[in-house]
């Protein structure tokens, strides 16, 4: 009995790691969904057809993060802060129409005082979204999570490459593009409390789906008639980048059996 | 945890938090939409011209909209007074434009219905001012789409 209490004391001592991350999986894919016309063709909101032959991202890392320095931040989703109209489901609607996660808003409201610190990190290889890469990431470093609340999972991407072409309806005219897009951080708010009563072992399932809106808003006919002086691909980088990085990351935290 | 279990848990929580109030008055429209996703509801054929868009109502009824092949189709809703509304859609990336009395409006960013994200991958928070609103659907590669335009009354944030 004494030994049992001693073991329990070691397990639940202050500052001890209470939760082990056993494994994580990452599924990254390009899924045009309702925009798919079949045979690899996708339609934009303006009615132009395109296909994508390559969509790869050079990923660097995935990190479970803790929000620190946010104690004085007054953020109540029921009363959206200035610049936001509505908050629900972990994000607020900004006045420019974008969705912003609660974590990013708290960092913004803190005026720089709040930061997201990496607590556990996985290193990542490149991801091929056309081949629908499914990766088993194994354990992070470290795999034992210290006590406290984790509020965010972030994927750091160093660059992306998208190759494809606009295609006329009869298939006779093509407008190829080859885009090198600067990296970004894709994140999702999570709720994971590590401490007494927390599950001892968890697994993570992470998914990033790029949808068929990638080339929305681009007038391929106008670009065909009046090619931009900087070249088609250069002209497409910014709008495609905007669409690419707004695809949300989905995270499931599962208690290990 | 499966999506069904998540939905069931949230639904149970929502019921538990209802405190015995009249469910017809208090039901969250997100919950209502999830409950009716399997119903085809009223069939409406979208028009290819915004000016002749068939009308749907802000309410609790689901619709199945037949889309225009190869191009954008349109439906409309007319409201007499300012009406916060939620547009639930059974497929992502189908809603492509919004007009109010003929003027283009910015389409707000969509988000999944948190209670049944697999069934309703998108909903739009719409602040409908009095007048006629035209909703653009497509062009897409599917032939029809389920949707519900519900009043935001009772929507839990």
Interface residues (C-beta under 8 A of the other chain):
Chain A: X32 X33 X34 X35 X36 X37 X38 X43 X45 X47 X77 X78 X85 X86 X87 X88 X89 X91 X93 X97 X98 X99 X211 X212 X213 X216 X246 X252 X254
Chain B: X1 X70 X71 X72 X91 X92 X93 X94 X96 X97 X106 X107 X108 X109 X111 X112 X114 X125 X127 X138 X139 X140 X141 X142 X145 X155 X156 X157
